[in-house]
């Protein structure tokens, strides 16, 4: 899953709109959240990726 796909899922879930229909500032929040989720998922299972 790409960061854009995950951010779009978050936008549709929380805002009821696709990512590309949100204001840039608001879309950026979903992209940041997607980055955080993907970073966490890429680390060792159960271990923080700090």
N, CA, C and O atoms as CSV, one atom per row, in Angstrom:
chain,resi,resn,atom,element,x,y,z
A,1,UNK,N,N,0.857,-1.174,0.000
A,1,UNK,CA,C,0.000,0.000,0.000
A,1,UNK,C,C,0.899,1.231,0.000
A,1,UNK,O,O,1.878,1.296,0.743
A,2,UNK,N,N,0.562,2.193,-0.829
A,2,UNK,CA,C,1.344,3.427,-0.887
A,2,UNK,C,C,0.859,4.415,0.165
A,2,UNK,O,O,-0.230,4.270,0.722
A,3,UNK,N,N,1.676,5.408,0.423
A,3,UNK,CA,C,1.288,6.437,1.402
A,3,UNK,C,C,0.054,7.182,0.924
A,3,UNK,O,O,-0.795,7.549,1.736
A,4,UNK,N,N,-0.065,7.417,-0.397
A,4,UNK,CA,C,-1.221,8.124,-0.934
A,4,UNK,C,C,-2.498,7.304,-0.782
A,4,UNK,O,O,-3.560,7.850,-0.482
A,5,UNK,N,N,-2.391,5.998,-0.990
A,5,UNK,CA,C,-3.565,5.129,-0.819
A,5,UNK,C,C,-4.024,5.121,0.636
A,5,UNK,O,O,-5.218,5.217,0.919
A,6,UNK,N,N,-3.075,5.006,1.548
A,6,UNK,CA,C,-3.427,5.005,2.968
A,6,UNK,C,C,-3.992,6.359,3.388
A,6,UNK,O,O,-4.977,6.419,4.125
A,7,UNK,N,N,-3.383,7.434,2.929
A,7,UNK,CA,C,-3.891,8.772,3.255
A,7,UNK,C,C,-5.302,8.966,2.711
A,7,UNK,O,O,-6.134,9.598,3.362
A,8,UNK,N,N,-5.578,8.431,1.529
A,8,UNK,CA,C,-6.917,8.528,0.956
A,8,UNK,C,C,-7.927,7.764,1.805
A,8,UNK,O,O,-9.042,8.237,2.027
A,9,UNK,N,N,-7.537,6.586,2.279
A,9,UNK,CA,C,-8.418,5.816,3.167
A,9,UNK,C,C,-8.703,6.607,4.438
A,9,UNK,O,O,-9.847,6.664,4.890
A,10,UNK,N,N,-7.680,7.215,5.014
A,10,UNK,CA,C,-7.866,8.022,6.219
A,10,UNK,C,C,-8.789,9.203,5.950
A,10,UNK,O,O,-9.680,9.494,6.748
A,11,UNK,N,N,-8.579,9.879,4.835
A,11,UNK,CA,C,-9.419,11.029,4.492
A,11,UNK,C,C,-10.879,10.616,4.315
A,11,UNK,O,O,-11.785,11.279,4.820
A,12,UNK,N,N,-11.097,9.529,3.602
A,12,UNK,CA,C,-12.478,9.070,3.384
A,12,UNK,C,C,-13.131,8.634,4.696
A,12,UNK,O,O,-14.326,8.841,4.902
A,13,UNK,N,N,-12.335,8.028,5.579
A,13,UNK,CA,C,-12.871,7.562,6.857
A,13,UNK,C,C,-13.200,8.723,7.787
A,13,UNK,O,O,-14.285,8.773,8.365
A,14,UNK,N,N,-12.274,9.642,7.927
A,14,UNK,CA,C,-12.443,10.719,8.900
A,14,UNK,C,C,-13.178,11.933,8.361
A,14,UNK,O,O,-13.848,12.632,9.121
A,15,UNK,N,N,-13.065,12.199,7.064
A,15,UNK,CA,C,-13.664,13.405,6.494
A,15,UNK,C,C,-14.787,13.126,5.510
A,15,UNK,O,O,-15.516,14.038,5.119
A,16,UNK,N,N,-14.930,11.858,5.105
A,16,UNK,CA,C,-15.978,11.515,4.164
A,16,UNK,C,C,-15.705,12.000,2.745
A,16,UNK,O,O,-16.614,12.042,1.917
A,17,UNK,N,N,-14.451,12.366,2.461
A,17,UNK,CA,C,-14.075,12.858,1.139
A,17,UNK,C,C,-12.744,12.244,0.735
A,17,UNK,O,O,-11.911,11.944,1.590
A,18,UNK,N,N,-12.541,12.054,-0.569
A,18,UNK,CA,C,-11.243,11.561,-1.013
A,18,UNK,C,C,-10.151,12.591,-0.751
A,18,UNK,O,O,-10.421,13.788,-0.646
A,19,UNK,N,N,-8.950,12.122,-0.649
A,19,UNK,CA,C,-7.806,12.979,-0.345
A,19,UNK,C,C,-7.671,14.133,-1.327
A,19,UNK,O,O,-7.373,15.255,-0.919
A,20,UNK,N,N,-7.884,13.877,-2.609
A,20,UNK,CA,C,-7.687,14.929,-3.614
A,20,UNK,C,C,-8.751,16.014,-3.594
A,20,UNK,O,O,-8.642,16.996,-4.328
A,21,UNK,N,N,-9.782,15.855,-2.766
A,21,UNK,CA,C,-10.810,16.887,-2.653
A,21,UNK,C,C,-10.635,17.745,-1.404
A,21,UNK,O,O,-11.417,18.667,-1.174
A,22,UNK,N,N,-9.619,17.452,-0.598
A,22,UNK,CA,C,-9.374,18.229,0.614
A,22,UNK,C,C,-8.423,19.377,0.317
A,22,UNK,O,O,-7.643,19.324,-0.633
A,23,UNK,N,N,-8.500,20.425,1.149
A,23,UNK,CA,C,-7.523,21.511,1.060
A,23,UNK,C,C,-6.130,20.933,1.294
A,23,UNK,O,O,-5.971,19.956,2.025
A,24,UNK,N,N,-5.137,21.533,0.680
A,24,UNK,CA,C,-3.764,21.030,0.782
A,24,UNK,C,C,-3.311,20.899,2.233
A,24,UNK,O,O,-2.675,19.910,2.598
A,25,UNK,N,N,-3.637,21.899,3.067
A,25,UNK,CA,C,-3.209,21.857,4.472
A,25,UNK,C,C,-3.835,20.663,5.195
A,25,UNK,O,O,-3.194,20.023,6.029
A,26,UNK,N,N,-5.075,20.378,4.867
A,26,UNK,CA,C,-5.775,19.275,5.533
A,26,UNK,C,C,-5.294,17.931,4.990
A,26,UNK,O,O,-5.118,16.977,5.748
A,27,UNK,N,N,-5.084,17.861,3.690
A,27,UNK,CA,C,-4.575,16.628,3.084
A,27,UNK,C,C,-3.203,16.289,3.651
A,27,UNK,O,O,-2.884,15.115,3.843
A,28,UNK,N,N,-2.393,17.303,3.919
A,28,UNK,CA,C,-1.051,17.087,4.460
A,28,UNK,C,C,-1.104,16.350,5.794
A,28,UNK,O,O,-0.221,15.542,6.080
A,29,UNK,N,N,-2.106,16.607,6.606
A,29,UNK,CA,C,-2.245,15.919,7.889
A,29,UNK,C,C,-2.457,14.424,7.679
A,29,UNK,O,O,-1.895,13.608,8.411
A,30,UNK,N,N,-3.260,14.061,6.688
A,30,UNK,CA,C,-3.503,12.643,6.404
A,30,UNK,C,C,-2.254,11.985,5.820
A,30,UNK,O,O,-1.981,10.817,6.099
A,31,UNK,N,N,-1.505,12.718,5.021
A,31,UNK,CA,C,-0.255,12.177,4.483
A,31,UNK,C,C,0.760,11.950,5.599
A,31,UNK,O,O,1.474,10.947,5.593
A,32,UNK,N,N,0.830,12.876,6.557
A,32,UNK,CA,C,1.733,12.702,7.704
A,32,UNK,C,C,1.322,11.490,8.538
A,32,UNK,O,O,2.172,10.722,8.987
A,33,UNK,N,N,0.027,11.324,8.743
A,33,UNK,CA,C,-0.460,10.165,9.501
A,33,UNK,C,C,-0.134,8.871,8.761
A,33,UNK,O,O,0.259,7.883,9.383
A,34,UNK,N,N,-0.291,8.870,7.454
A,34,UNK,CA,C,0.033,7.683,6.663
A,34,UNK,C,C,1.520,7.358,6.767
A,34,UNK,O,O,1.897,6.192,6.887
A,35,UNK,N,N,2.367,8.390,6.723
A,35,UNK,CA,C,3.815,8.176,6.877
A,35,UNK,C,C,4.119,7.526,8.219
A,35,UNK,O,O,4.939,6.611,8.300
A,36,UNK,N,N,3.463,7.996,9.265
A,36,UNK,CA,C,3.702,7.454,10.611
A,36,UNK,C,C,3.275,5.984,10.692
A,36,UNK,O,O,3.982,5.161,11.272
A,37,UNK,N,N,2.132,5.665,10.117
A,37,UNK,CA,C,1.648,4.276,10.135
A,37,UNK,C,C,2.601,3.377,9.352
A,37,UNK,O,O,2.976,2.303,9.823
A,38,UNK,N,N,2.988,3.813,8.168
A,38,UNK,CA,C,3.875,2.997,7.339
A,38,UNK,C,C,5.246,2.822,7.985
A,38,UNK,O,O,5.846,1.753,7.873
A,39,UNK,N,N,5.742,3.839,8.647
A,39,UNK,CA,C,7.030,3.722,9.342
A,39,UNK,C,C,6.921,2.714,10.476
A,39,UNK,O,O,7.823,1.905,10.688
A,40,UNK,N,N,5.830,2.768,11.188
A,40,UNK,CA,C,5.619,1.830,12.300
A,40,UNK,C,C,5.506,0.398,11.783
A,40,UNK,O,O,6.023,-0.533,12.400
A,41,UNK,N,N,4.836,0.227,10.659
A,41,UNK,CA,C,4.646,-1.103,10.084
A,41,UNK,C,C,5.947,-1.672,9.514
A,41,UNK,O,O,6.093,-2.891,9.424
A,42,UNK,N,N,6.877,-0.828,9.137
A,42,UNK,CA,C,8.114,-1.311,8.528
A,42,UNK,C,C,9.169,-1.684,9.563
A,42,UNK,O,O,10.182,-2.291,9.217
A,43,UNK,N,N,8.945,-1.331,10.830
A,43,UNK,CA,C,9.868,-1.689,11.884
A,43,UNK,C,C,9.662,-3.128,12.339
A,43,UNK,O,O,8.700,-3.777,11.929
A,44,UNK,N,N,10.553,-3.626,13.178
A,44,UNK,CA,C,10.387,-4.979,13.726
A,44,UNK,C,C,9.054,-5.105,14.484
A,44,UNK,O,O,8.614,-4.159,15.138
A,45,UNK,N,N,8.440,-6.243,14.392
A,45,UNK,CA,C,7.142,-6.459,15.037
A,45,UNK,C,C,7.191,-6.123,16.510
A,45,UNK,O,O,8.016,-6.653,17.255
A,46,UNK,N,N,6.302,-5.237,16.924
A,46,UNK,CA,C,6.198,-4.897,18.333
A,46,UNK,C,C,7.277,-3.964,18.858
A,46,UNK,O,O,7.299,-3.648,20.047
A,47,UNK,N,N,8.168,-3.522,17.988
A,47,UNK,CA,C,9.249,-2.658,18.441
A,47,UNK,C,C,9.064,-1.258,17.868
A,47,UNK,O,O,8.769,-1.123,16.681
A,48,UNK,N,N,9.227,-0.219,18.671
A,48,UNK,CA,C,9.147,1.139,18.138
A,48,UNK,C,C,10.273,1.386,17.135
A,48,UNK,O,O,11.356,0.811,17.246
A,49,UNK,N,N,10.004,2.247,16.157
A,49,UNK,CA,C,11.008,2.524,15.123
A,49,UNK,C,C,11.626,3.899,15.354
A,49,UNK,O,O,11.641,4.730,14.447
A,50,UNK,N,N,12.131,4.144,16.547
A,50,UNK,CA,C,12.727,5.457,16.832
A,50,UNK,C,C,14.219,5.417,16.652
A,50,UNK,O,O,14.892,6.429,16.848
